[in-house]
Structures are given as structure tokens and as C-alpha cells.
Amino acid sequence: MENLKPLTVTRRTFLTTGAAAVVTTMASSRIIASVGQKRSLGVALVGLGYYSTDLLAPALQLTKNCHLAGIVTGTPEKAKAWKEKYGLKDKNIYNYQNFDQIKDNPDIDIV
């Protein structure tokens, strides 16, 4: 007991851990539903700041079971650049006025 250190939780560790838990929980139902289908899960990124641009999108290019399928952004220039860079379909590019429709998109499994 003497060697125990107090747990320090930063905003970054909280968000990272929380996001991982949410994605895992949400993806598990999709994965269970697609067992035997061997399909890649489509991921949509909301907000194209540093975390999405420099970490998530590049990481999704390296995965076998997930792929970048869509984005949500409020900047038309970013939408165009991401469409060209990642080959996104027009129907998978959302803005903040229509992103609630993403739930009806069969290409997108995880947001």
C-alpha cells in the first residue's frame, strides 16, 4: 500500500479512454452483426481538427477492419480537400446542419 500513487486523470486521458470505450461498445454490435461477413467498418469523423487530421485519419489508412467512410465538417474547403485525399463519396460528406442524417447511411457504422 505504501507504493501506491494517486491516480492522475487529465482531460486527454479521460477523453481518449472514454472515446475508446464508446467506439468499442458501438462497434461491438456492428462486429457481432457482421461476423462471417468479413467486412470493414465504415468510420465517420466529426470535426477535422488536429485529432482527426493528424491521428485518426492516418491511422484508419493502416487498419484492416475499419476504414474512413465519411466526415462531418463546417468548412466546405476542408470537405473538398478530404474528398480528394481520401476518395470520399459526396453522400458521405456531412455538415453540421445535416449530420443527423448520418444514421441512415449504410456506409457508416461508427461516428
C-alpha positions in Angstrom: 0.0 0.0 0.0 2.9 2.4 0.6 4.0 2.3 -3.1 0.6 3.3 -4.5 0.5 6.6 -6.3 -2.7 8.7 -6.6 -4.4 8.3 -10.0 -4.0 11.4 -12.1 -6.6 11.8 -14.8 -6.1 14.5 -17.4 -8.6 15.7 -19.9 -6.7 14.0 -22.6 -6.6 10.6 -20.9 -10.2 10.9 -19.9 -11.3 11.7 -23.5 -9.1 9.0 -25.0 -10.3 6.4 -22.7 -13.9 7.5 -22.9 -13.7 7.6 -26.7 -12.2 4.1 -26.9 -14.9 2.7 -24.6 -17.7 4.3 -26.7 -16.2 3.2 -30.0 -15.6 -0.3 -28.7 -19.2 -0.6 -27.3 -20.8 0.8 -30.5 -18.6 -1.3 -32.8 -19.1 -4.5 -30.9 -22.8 -4.7 -32.0 -21.8 -4.0 -35.6 -18.9 -6.5 -35.4 -21.2 -9.2 -33.9 -23.8 -8.5 -36.7 -21.1 -8.8 -39.4 -19.4 -11.9 -38.1 -18.8 -14.1 -41.0 -19.2 -11.3 -43.5 -15.6 -10.2 -43.2 -16.4 -6.5 -43.9 -14.6 -3.4 -42.9 -16.5 -1.0 -40.6 -17.0 2.5 -42.1 -16.0 5.3 -39.7 -17.1 8.9 -40.0 -15.0 11.6 -38.3 -16.7 14.7 -36.8 -14.6 17.8 -36.8 -11.4 17.8 -38.9 -9.0 19.4 -36.4 -5.7 18.0 -35.3 -7.0 14.8 -33.7 -8.9 13.8 -36.9 -6.4 15.1 -39.4 -3.1 14.1 -37.8 -4.1 11.0 -35.8 -7.4 9.3 -36.7 -7.5 9.6 -40.5 -3.9 8.4 -41.0 -4.5 5.5 -38.5 -7.6 4.4 -40.4 -5.5 4.0 -43.5 -3.5 1.4 -41.7 -6.3 -0.7 -40.3 -7.8 -3.9 -41.7 -11.2 -3.9 -40.0 -12.1 -0.2 -40.3 -11.9 2.5 -43.0 -12.6 6.2 -43.3 -16.1 6.3 -44.9 -17.3 9.8 -44.1 -16.7 13.2 -42.5 -18.6 16.0 -40.8 -17.2 19.5 -41.2 -18.5 23.0 -41.3 -15.8 24.1 -43.8 -16.5 23.5 -47.5 -12.8 23.8 -48.3 -11.9 21.0 -45.9 -14.7 18.8 -47.3 -13.3 19.2 -50.8 -9.7 18.5 -49.7 -10.7 15.4 -47.7 -12.9 14.1 -50.5 -9.9 14.3 -52.9 -7.3 13.0 -50.4 -9.4 10.0 -49.1 -11.7 9.3 -52.1 -14.8 10.0 -50.1 -18.2 9.8 -51.7 -20.3 13.0 -51.9 -23.1 11.3 -50.0 -20.7 10.6 -47.1 -19.7 14.2 -46.5 -21.9 16.0 -44.0 -22.1 19.4 -42.4 -23.4 20.5 -39.0 -26.8 21.2 -40.5 -27.4 17.7 -41.9 -25.2 15.4 -39.9 -28.2 13.9 -38.1 -28.9 12.1 -41.3 -25.7 10.1 -41.0 -27.7 7.5 -39.0 -29.4 6.4 -42.3 -26.1 6.0 -44.2 -25.3 2.3 -44.7 -21.7 3.1 -45.5 -21.1 4.5 -42.0 -21.1 2.2 -39.0 -19.2 4.3 -36.4 -19.2 8.1 -35.8 
